Amino acid sequence: MRKARLPNRQAGLSYIWPSCRMAAMHATCQCGQLTAAISGQGTGVMCHCKACQRRTGAPFGMNLYFNAADVELSGEATEYTRKADSGDDLTHGFCPTCGTPVYLRTARHPGGIGISVGAIEGTSTPPARSVFEECRHPWVVVPDETQSFQRGRDGK
């Protein structure tokens, strides 16, 4: 783990997550010191892998993924990098004071950033994809319109 002081604006590449345009959003940790101002397009992904279950303390992780240029992070974060089930590096950013997971980045999509849905104020965006359903708790209901994948969307 390492502590990272985040600049006011994260550099982003041109990867656009396919979805509809959303109104400006705000995300925050429990204590309010780590925040994200969000604009642009986002895609909801629910992940049922065991690592996301451990990371969230819930039956699945749910993030909205954006082009990193559309997200402005402020505050101090602690980051933890691990190997995802796909084999790619996955970096989680959480508040060092209250422990709230706020964002994640994947090596597979270096121009993107995922924001934890639980940290976003006032969103009700359903997931576009549900991944690693091989680990899904049988009582978790995935919306009918959500694409479902036993592993990652490319089979990894």
LINVEN-V278726 format. One record per pair of residues at least 4 apart in sequence whose ideal C-beta (glycine too) atoms are under 8 Angstrom apart, sorted by the first residue. I is the first residue (numbers start at 0). J is the second residue. Records with the same first field share a line. If there is no record, write none. Layout:
I->J + J
//
This chain:
0->77 + 78 + 79
1->77 + 78
2->75 + 76 + 77 + 78 + 95
3->75 + 76 + 77 + 78 + 92
4->75
5->9 + 72 + 73 + 74 + 75 + 76 + 92
6->72
7->71 + 72 + 73
8->71
9->67 + 68 + 70 + 71 + 72 + 112
10->67 + 68
11->66 + 67 + 68 + 69 + 70 + 110 + 111 + 112
12->66 + 67 + 68 + 109 + 110
13->66 + 110
14->66 + 108 + 109 + 110 + 111
15->40 + 66
16->40 + 41 + 42 + 64 + 65 + 66 + 111
17->40 + 42 + 127
18->40 + 41 + 42 + 43 + 127
19->40
20->39 + 40
21->37 + 38 + 39 + 40 + 41 + 122 + 124
23->36 + 37 + 38
24->36 + 37 + 38 + 119 + 120 + 121 + 122
25->34 + 35 + 36 + 37 + 119 + 120
26->34 + 35 + 37 + 101 + 114 + 115 + 118 + 119 + 120
27->31 + 33 + 34 + 35 + 101 + 118 + 120
28->32 + 33 + 34 + 74 + 93 + 94 + 96 + 97 + 99 + 101 + 118
29->94 + 97 + 98 + 99
30->94 + 96 + 97 + 99
32->74 + 75 + 94 + 96 + 97
33->72 + 73 + 74 + 75 + 76 + 92 + 93 + 94 + 99 + 101
34->72 + 73 + 74 + 101
35->70 + 71 + 72 + 73 + 101 + 102 + 114 + 118
36->70 + 71 + 73
37->41 + 63 + 65 + 69 + 70 + 71 + 114 + 119
38->69
39->65 + 66 + 68 + 69
40->65 + 66 + 69
41->63 + 64 + 65 + 69 + 114 + 124
42->63 + 64 + 127 + 128
43->61 + 62 + 63 + 64 + 116 + 124 + 125 + 126 + 127 + 128
44->61 + 62 + 63 + 64 + 113 + 126 + 127 + 128 + 129 + 130
45->59 + 60 + 61 + 126 + 128 + 129 + 130 + 141 + 145
46->51 + 59 + 60 + 61 + 62 + 129 + 130 + 131
47->51 + 52 + 58 + 59 + 129 + 130 + 131 + 132 + 133 + 134 + 135 + 136 + 139
48->52 + 60 + 83 + 84 + 130 + 131 + 134
49->53 + 134
50->54 + 81 + 83 + 84 + 89
51->55 + 59 + 60 + 131
52->56 + 57 + 58 + 59 + 60 + 134
54->60 + 91 + 100
55->59 + 60 + 100 + 115 + 117
58->135 + 136 + 139
59->135 + 136 + 139
60->115
61->115 + 116 + 117 + 126
62->103 + 113 + 114 + 115 + 116
63->113 + 114 + 116 + 119 + 122 + 124
64->108 + 111 + 112 + 113 + 114
65->69 + 70 + 111 + 112 + 113 + 114
66->70 + 110 + 111 + 112
67->104 + 110 + 111 + 112
68->110
70->102 + 112 + 114
72->76 + 92 + 101 + 102
74->94
75->94 + 95
76->92 + 93 + 94 + 95 + 101 + 102
77->92 + 93 + 94 + 95
78->90 + 91 + 92 + 93
79->90 + 91 + 93
80->88 + 89 + 90 + 91
81->88 + 89 + 91
82->86 + 87 + 88 + 89
83->87 + 88 + 89 + 105
84->131 + 150 + 151 + 155
85->107 + 150 + 151 + 153 + 155
86->155
87->105 + 106 + 107
88->105 + 106
89->103 + 104 + 105 + 106
90->103 + 104 + 105
91->100 + 102 + 103
92->100 + 101 + 102 + 103 + 104
93->98 + 99 + 100 + 101
94->98 + 99 + 101
99->115 + 118
100->115 + 118
101->114 + 115 + 118
102->112 + 113 + 114 + 115
103->112 + 113 + 115
104->109 + 111 + 112 + 113
105->109 + 111 + 113
114->118 + 119
115->119
116->122 + 124
125->142 + 144 + 145
126->141 + 142 + 145
127->145 + 146
128->145 + 146 + 147 + 148 + 152
129->135 + 141 + 145 + 146 + 147 + 148
130->148 + 150 + 151 + 152
131->135 + 148 + 149 + 150 + 151
132->141 + 147 + 148 + 149
133->149 + 150
135->139 + 141
141->145 + 147
146->152
148->152 + 154
150->154 + 155
151->155
//
